[in-house]
Amino acid sequence: MTERYEYVPHRLLRRRVRDIASGAEGELMAVINENVSDCLTYERWMELAYIRGASGREFTTAVANVVPAYDQQPARRHGDTA
């Protein structure tokens, strides 16, 4: 029987990222190539990103959905001074 997962290196590990599918942000904890098949005769492998949100809970998304999260300054209003 083969392993059902393997860790994959990623340039954004331990950095703040955004899941473009949900808009959620957090720290990229791991990228894992995982066998997501529910049957024994056919293997379906997918790279999943594990992201730890502000609540401390981790969620997964496809690696293609992960982008760096840049802290953005709020829009300045007319008359505001820096």
FIKOLZA-1660 file (N, C-alpha, C; in steps of 0.1 Angstrom, whole numbers, plus 5000, padded with zeros to 4 digits):
% residues 82
   i   px   py   pz ch aa at
   1 5009 4988 5000  A  M  N
   1 5000 5000 5000  A  M CA
   1 5009 5012 5000  A  M  C
   2 5006 5022 4992  A  T  N
   2 5013 5034 4991  A  T CA
   2 5009 5045 5002  A  T  C
   3 5018 5054 5004  A  E  N
   3 5014 5065 5014  A  E CA
   3 5002 5073 5008  A  E  C
   4 4994 5079 5016  A  R  N
   4 4983 5086 5012  A  R CA
   4 4986 5101 5011  A  R  C
   5 4998 5105 5015  A  Y  N
   5 5002 5119 5014  A  Y CA
   5 5017 5121 5014  A  Y  C
   6 5021 5133 5010  A  E  N
   6 5035 5136 5010  A  E CA
   6 5036 5152 5011  A  E  C
   7 5046 5156 5019  A  Y  N
   7 5048 5171 5021  A  Y CA
   7 5055 5176 5009  A  Y  C
   8 5051 5189 5005  A  V  N
   8 5056 5195 4993  A  V CA
   8 5062 5209 4997  A  V  C
   9 5074 5212 4993  A  P  N
   9 5079 5225 4997  A  P CA
   9 5072 5236 4990  A  P  C
  10 5071 5248 4996  A  H  N
  10 5063 5259 4990  A  H CA
  10 5070 5272 4994  A  H  C
  11 5071 5282 4986  A  R  N
  11 5078 5295 4989  A  R CA
  11 5071 5303 4999  A  R  C
  12 5058 5301 5002  A  L  N
  12 5050 5309 5011  A  L CA
  12 5048 5302 5025  A  L  C
  13 5055 5291 5027  A  L  N
  13 5053 5284 5040  A  L CA
  13 5057 5293 5052  A  L  C
  14 5049 5293 5062  A  R  N
  14 5050 5301 5074  A  R CA
  14 5048 5316 5071  A  R  C
  15 5042 5320 5060  A  R  N
  15 5039 5334 5057  A  R CA
  15 5024 5336 5057  A  R  C
  16 5020 5348 5058  A  R  N
  16 5006 5352 5057  A  R CA
  16 5001 5351 5043  A  R  C
  17 4990 5344 5041  A  V  N
  17 4985 5341 5027  A  V CA
  17 4970 5344 5027  A  V  C
  18 4964 5345 5015  A  R  N
  18 4950 5346 5013  A  R CA
  18 4945 5335 5004  A  R  C
  19 4934 5329 5008  A  D  N
  19 4927 5319 4999  A  D CA
  19 4918 5327 4990  A  D  C
  20 4921 5328 4977  A  I  N
  20 4913 5336 4968  A  I CA
  20 4899 5331 4966  A  I  C
  21 4897 5318 4969  A  A  N
  21 4883 5312 4968  A  A CA
  21 4874 5317 4978  A  A  C
  22 4879 5319 4991  A  S  N
  22 4870 5323 5002  A  S CA
  22 4873 5337 5007  A  S  C
  23 4885 5342 5004  A  G  N
  23 4889 5355 5009  A  G CA
  23 4895 5354 5023  A  G  C
  24 4895 5342 5029  A  A  N
  24 4901 5340 5042  A  A CA
  24 4916 5342 5042  A  A  C
  25 4921 5347 5053  A  E  N
  25 4936 5348 5054  A  E CA
  25 4941 5341 5066  A  E  C
  26 4954 5337 5066  A  G  N
  26 4960 5330 5077  A  G CA
  26 4975 5327 5073  A  G  C
  27 4981 5318 5081  A  E  N
  27 4995 5314 5079  A  E CA
  27 4995 5301 5072  A  E  C
  28 5003 5300 5061  A  L  N
  28 5004 5287 5054  A  L CA
  28 5012 5278 5062  A  L  C
  29 5006 5267 5067  A  M  N
  29 5013 5258 5076  A  M CA
  29 5020 5246 5069  A  M  C
  30 5013 5242 5058  A  A  N
  30 5019 5230 5050  A  A CA
  30 5012 5230 5037  A  A  C
  31 5019 5224 5027  A  V  N
  31 5013 5220 5015  A  V CA
  31 5016 5205 5013  A  V  C
  32 5005 5198 5011  A  I  N
  32 5006 5183 5011  A  I CA
  32 4999 5178 4998  A  I  C
  33 5007 5169 4991  A  N  N
  33 5001 5162 4980  A  N CA
  33 4994 5150 4986  A  N  C
  34 4981 5150 4985  A  E  N
  34 4972 5140 4992  A  E CA
  34 4964 5132 4983  A  E  C
  35 4963 5119 4986  A  N  N
  35 4954 5110 4979  A  N CA
  35 4940 5113 4984  A  N  C
  36 4932 5119 4976  A  V  N
  36 4918 5123 4981  A  V CA
  36 4907 5113 4976  A  V  C
  37 4912 5102 4970  A  S  N
  37 4903 5092 4965  A  S CA
  37 4896 5084 4976  A  S  C
  38 4884 5081 4975  A  D  N
  38 4877 5073 4985  A  D CA
  38 4875 5058 4981  A  D  C
  39 4882 5054 4970  A  C  N
  39 4882 5040 4966  A  C CA
  39 4896 5035 4965  A  C  C
  40 4897 5022 4965  A  L  N
  40 4910 5015 4965  A  L CA
  40 4916 5013 4951  A  L  C
  41 4907 5013 4941  A  T  N
  41 4912 5010 4928  A  T CA
  41 4917 5022 4920  A  T  C
  42 4913 5034 4924  A  Y  N
  42 4917 5046 4916  A  Y CA
  42 4922 5056 4926  A  Y  C
  43 4934 5061 4923  A  E  N
  43 4940 5072 4932  A  E CA
  43 4938 5085 4925  A  E  C
  44 4935 5095 4933  A  R  N
  44 4933 5109 4928  A  R CA
  44 4941 5117 4938  A  R  C
  45 4952 5123 4933  A  W  N
  45 4961 5131 4941  A  W CA
  45 4959 5146 4938  A  W  C
  46 4960 5153 4949  A  M  N
  46 4957 5168 4948  A  M CA
  46 4966 5175 4958  A  M  C
  47 4972 5186 4954  A  E  N
  47 4980 5194 4963  A  E CA
  47 4971 5203 4971  A  E  C
  48 4971 5201 4984  A  L  N
  48 4962 5209 4993  A  L CA
  48 4971 5218 5002  A  L  C
  49 4967 5231 5004  A  A  N
  49 4973 5240 5013  A  A CA
  49 4966 5240 5026  A  A  C
  50 4973 5239 5037  A  Y  N
  50 4967 5240 5050  A  Y CA
  50 4970 5253 5056  A  Y  C
  51 4960 5261 5058  A  I  N
  51 4961 5275 5063  A  I CA
  51 4955 5276 5077  A  I  C
  52 4963 5282 5086  A  R  N
  52 4958 5284 5100  A  R CA
  52 4953 5298 5101  A  R  C
  53 4940 5300 5103  A  G  N
  53 4933 5313 5104  A  G CA
  53 4935 5319 5117  A  G  C
  54 4930 5331 5119  A  A  N
  54 4931 5339 5131  A  A CA
  54 4925 5331 5143  A  A  C
  55 4915 5323 5141  A  S  N
  55 4909 5316 5152  A  S CA
  55 4918 5304 5157  A  S  C
  56 4928 5301 5150  A  G  N
  56 4937 5290 5153  A  G CA
  56 4933 5277 5146  A  G  C
  57 4921 5277 5140  A  R  N
  57 4917 5265 5132  A  R CA
  57 4923 5265 5118  A  R  C
  58 4927 5253 5113  A  E  N
  58 4932 5252 5100  A  E CA
  58 4921 5249 5090  A  E  C
  59 4923 5254 5078  A  F  N
  59 4914 5250 5067  A  F CA
  59 4922 5247 5055  A  F  C
  60 4916 5240 5046  A  T  N
  60 4924 5236 5034  A  T CA
  60 4918 5243 5021  A  T  C
  61 4926 5244 5011  A  T  N
  61 4922 5249 4998  A  T CA
  61 4932 5244 4988  A  T  C
  62 4929 5245 4976  A  A  N
  62 4938 5241 4965  A  A CA
  62 4950 5250 4965  A  A  C
  63 4962 5245 4963  A  V  N
  63 4974 5253 4963  A  V CA
  63 4972 5265 4952  A  V  C
  64 4966 5262 4941  A  A  N
  64 4964 5273 4931  A  A CA
  64 4956 5285 4937  A  A  C
  65 4949 5283 4948  A  N  N
  65 4941 5294 4953  A  N CA
  65 4949 5303 4963  A  N  C
  66 4962 5299 4966  A  V  N
  66 4969 5306 4976  A  V CA
  66 4978 5317 4970  A  V  C
  67 4976 5329 4976  A  V  N
  67 4984 5341 4972  A  V CA
  67 4989 5348 4984  A  V  C
  68 5000 5355 4983  A  P  N
  68 5005 5363 4995  A  P CA
  68 4994 5373 4999  A  P  C
  69 4993 5375 5012  A  A  N
  69 4984 5385 5018  A  A CA
  69 4992 5397 5022  A  A  C
  70 4989 5408 5015  A  Y  N
  70 4996 5420 5019  A  Y CA
  70 4987 5429 5027  A  Y  C
  71 4993 5434 5038  A  D  N
  71 4985 5443 5047  A  D CA
  71 4983 5456 5039  A  D  C
  72 4970 5459 5037  A  Q  N
  72 4967 5471 5029  A  Q CA
  72 4963 5482 5038  A  Q  C
  73 4968 5494 5035  A  Q  N
  73 4964 5506 5042  A  Q CA
  73 4949 5509 5039  A  Q  C
  74 4941 5514 5049  A  P  N
  74 4928 5518 5045  A  P CA
  74 4928 5530 5036  A  P  C
  75 4918 5531 5028  A  A  N
  75 4917 5542 5019  A  A CA
  75 4917 5555 5027  A  A  C
  76 4924 5565 5022  A  R  N
  76 4924 5578 5029  A  R CA
  76 4912 5586 5024  A  R  C
  77 4906 5593 5034  A  R  N
  77 4895 5602 5030  A  R CA
  77 4900 5616 5028  A  R  C
  78 4892 5624 5021  A  H  N
  78 4895 5637 5018  A  H CA
  78 4897 5645 5031  A  H  C
  79 4908 5652 5033  A  G  N
  79 4911 5660 5045  A  G CA
  79 4919 5653 5055  A  G  C
  80 4921 5639 5053  A  D  N
  80 4930 5632 5063  A  D CA
  80 4944 5636 5061  A  D  C
  81 4952 5636 5072  A  T  N
  81 4966 5639 5071  A  T CA
  81 4973 5626 5076  A  T  C
  82 4985 5624 5070  A  A  N
  82 4993 5612 5073  A  A CA
  82 5001 5614 5086  A  A  C
% end
